[in-house]
Amino acid sequence: MSWADFLYYNSKENKLYAVDEYNYGRIVTFNLNADGSVASDEVFTIESNSGTPVFIENSSLFVVNTNGQIKILDMNTKMYHTTNLTAMPYYSQAMMDSNNIYLHADNKTIYKISTPDYKIAQTIALRVVPTQIFVANGYLYYLGQYGNNAWLLDKIKL
């Protein structure tokens, strides 16, 4: 599979997602057996995608730009959910807990997106630009560079 630019693992459903490097318009889902071997695969083409789809960790969801609209794509149902995001995030990482998606949009901002309606429920300002985010035990943890050689690990109660 020489064309795969990004490879993501969905641990809840034991699936791998490979994203096409040429126009980011194709996602291949590999269903894995318990022993890790590929049981089946499926190719899905995103509607007029531009930009890199952002995989939402702990889910089967991607943030995608379709025809100029930012939507959440559910790879299980192949359904798009409309959001109120106005632009595809510049640098992104996304995590999901049981009810919400946390999307690092750009710089020092994280959007909390509710999963029932896929709308921005809260904008969270951070002290530094995060390099990694993680959601656990009711907290949003993030790691970012605070100075030349100083790093900050911080948490926010959700």
C-alpha positions as CSV (number, residue, x, y, z in Angstrom):
1,M,0.0,0.0,0.0
2,S,2.5,2.6,-1.2
3,W,-0.2,5.4,-1.5
4,A,-1.1,5.5,2.3
5,D,0.0,8.8,3.8
6,F,-1.7,8.4,7.2
7,L,-2.6,5.3,9.1
8,Y,-4.8,5.4,12.1
9,Y,-6.0,2.7,14.6
10,N,-9.4,2.5,16.1
11,S,-8.9,0.4,19.2
12,K,-12.6,0.2,20.1
13,E,-13.5,-1.6,16.9
14,N,-10.1,-3.1,16.0
15,K,-9.9,-1.3,12.6
16,L,-7.1,0.5,10.7
17,Y,-7.9,3.5,8.5
18,A,-5.5,4.4,5.7
19,V,-5.8,7.9,4.1
20,D,-4.9,8.4,0.4
21,E,-1.9,10.8,0.0
22,Y,-2.8,12.1,-3.4
23,N,-5.8,14.3,-2.7
24,Y,-6.8,13.0,0.7
25,G,-10.1,11.9,-0.9
26,R,-10.0,8.2,-0.1
27,I,-10.1,6.3,3.2
28,V,-9.5,2.5,3.3
29,T,-10.9,0.7,6.3
30,F,-9.1,-2.5,7.3
31,N,-11.1,-4.7,9.7
32,L,-8.8,-6.8,11.8
33,N,-9.2,-10.2,13.4
34,A,-8.3,-10.8,17.0
35,D,-4.9,-12.0,15.9
36,G,-4.3,-8.8,14.0
37,S,-4.7,-10.2,10.5
38,V,-6.8,-8.3,8.0
39,A,-10.3,-9.9,7.8
40,S,-11.6,-7.4,5.1
41,D,-11.2,-4.0,3.7
42,E,-13.4,-1.3,2.3
43,V,-12.7,1.8,0.2
44,F,-14.6,5.0,0.8
45,T,-14.3,8.2,-1.3
46,I,-14.9,11.5,0.5
47,E,-17.2,14.0,-1.2
48,S,-15.0,16.8,-2.8
49,N,-12.5,16.7,0.0
50,S,-9.7,19.3,0.3
51,G,-7.2,19.2,3.1
52,T,-6.1,16.3,5.4
53,P,-9.0,14.6,7.2
54,V,-8.4,14.7,10.9
55,F,-8.9,11.4,12.7
56,I,-10.8,11.6,16.0
57,E,-9.0,9.2,18.4
58,N,-11.1,6.7,20.3
59,S,-13.7,6.7,17.5
60,S,-14.6,5.9,13.9
61,L,-14.9,9.6,13.1
62,F,-13.0,12.0,10.9
63,V,-13.2,15.8,10.6
64,V,-13.4,16.5,6.8
65,N,-13.8,19.4,4.4
66,T,-16.6,18.5,1.9
67,N,-17.5,21.1,-0.7
68,G,-16.3,23.9,1.6
69,Q,-18.2,22.7,4.7
70,I,-16.5,21.2,7.7
71,K,-18.3,18.0,8.7
72,I,-17.8,14.9,10.9
73,L,-17.7,11.7,8.9
74,D,-18.7,8.5,10.6
75,M,-16.8,5.7,8.9
76,N,-19.2,3.0,10.3
77,T,-22.3,4.5,8.8
78,K,-20.6,6.6,6.0
79,M,-22.8,9.5,7.1
80,Y,-21.7,13.1,7.3
81,H,-22.8,15.3,10.3
82,T,-22.8,19.0,9.7
83,T,-20.9,21.2,12.2
84,N,-20.7,24.9,12.9
85,L,-16.9,24.9,12.2
86,T,-16.1,27.7,9.8
87,A,-12.7,26.5,8.6
88,M,-10.6,23.3,8.5
89,P,-8.1,23.5,11.4
90,Y,-4.6,24.4,10.4
91,Y,-2.9,21.9,12.7
92,S,-5.1,19.4,14.3
93,Q,-5.5,16.6,16.8
94,A,-8.8,15.3,18.1
95,M,-9.8,13.1,20.9
96,M,-13.2,11.8,22.0
97,D,-14.8,10.9,25.3
98,S,-18.2,9.4,25.8
99,N,-20.1,12.6,24.8
100,N,-17.8,15.1,23.2
101,I,-15.1,15.6,20.6
102,Y,-12.1,17.8,21.6
103,L,-10.5,19.3,18.5
104,H,-7.2,21.2,18.7
105,A,-8.0,23.7,16.0
106,D,-5.0,26.0,15.8
107,N,-2.6,27.8,18.1
108,K,-4.0,27.9,21.7
109,T,-7.6,26.8,21.0
110,I,-9.5,23.6,21.5
111,Y,-13.1,23.2,20.4
112,K,-15.4,21.0,22.4
113,I,-17.9,19.6,19.9
114,S,-21.0,17.8,21.3
115,T,-21.7,14.5,19.6
116,P,-25.5,14.6,19.7
117,D,-25.6,17.6,17.4
118,Y,-21.9,18.0,16.2
119,K,-21.9,21.7,17.1
120,I,-19.2,23.7,19.0
121,A,-20.3,23.6,22.6
122,Q,-17.3,25.4,24.1
123,T,-14.1,27.1,23.0
124,I,-11.2,26.3,25.4
125,A,-8.2,28.7,25.5
126,L,-4.9,27.2,26.5
127,R,-1.7,28.7,27.9
128,V,0.6,27.2,25.2
129,V,0.3,25.7,21.8
130,P,-0.2,22.0,22.5
131,T,1.8,19.3,20.7
132,Q,-0.4,16.5,22.2
133,I,-3.8,16.4,23.8
134,F,-5.4,13.6,25.8
135,V,-8.8,13.2,27.5
136,A,-9.1,11.1,30.6
137,N,-10.9,10.9,33.9
138,G,-12.8,14.1,33.3
139,Y,-9.8,16.2,32.4
140,L,-8.2,17.5,29.2
141,Y,-4.5,17.1,29.4
142,Y,-2.1,18.9,27.0
143,L,1.6,19.1,26.5
144,G,3.1,22.2,24.9
145,Q,6.4,24.1,24.6
146,Y,6.5,26.9,27.1
147,G,9.9,28.3,26.4
148,N,13.1,27.4,24.5
149,N,13.7,24.2,26.4
150,A,10.8,24.2,28.8
151,W,7.6,22.1,28.3
152,L,4.3,22.5,30.1
153,L,2.0,19.6,31.0
154,D,-1.3,21.1,32.0
155,K,-4.9,19.9,32.6
156,I,-8.3,21.4,32.5
157,K,-11.4,20.1,34.3
158,L,-14.1,19.2,31.7
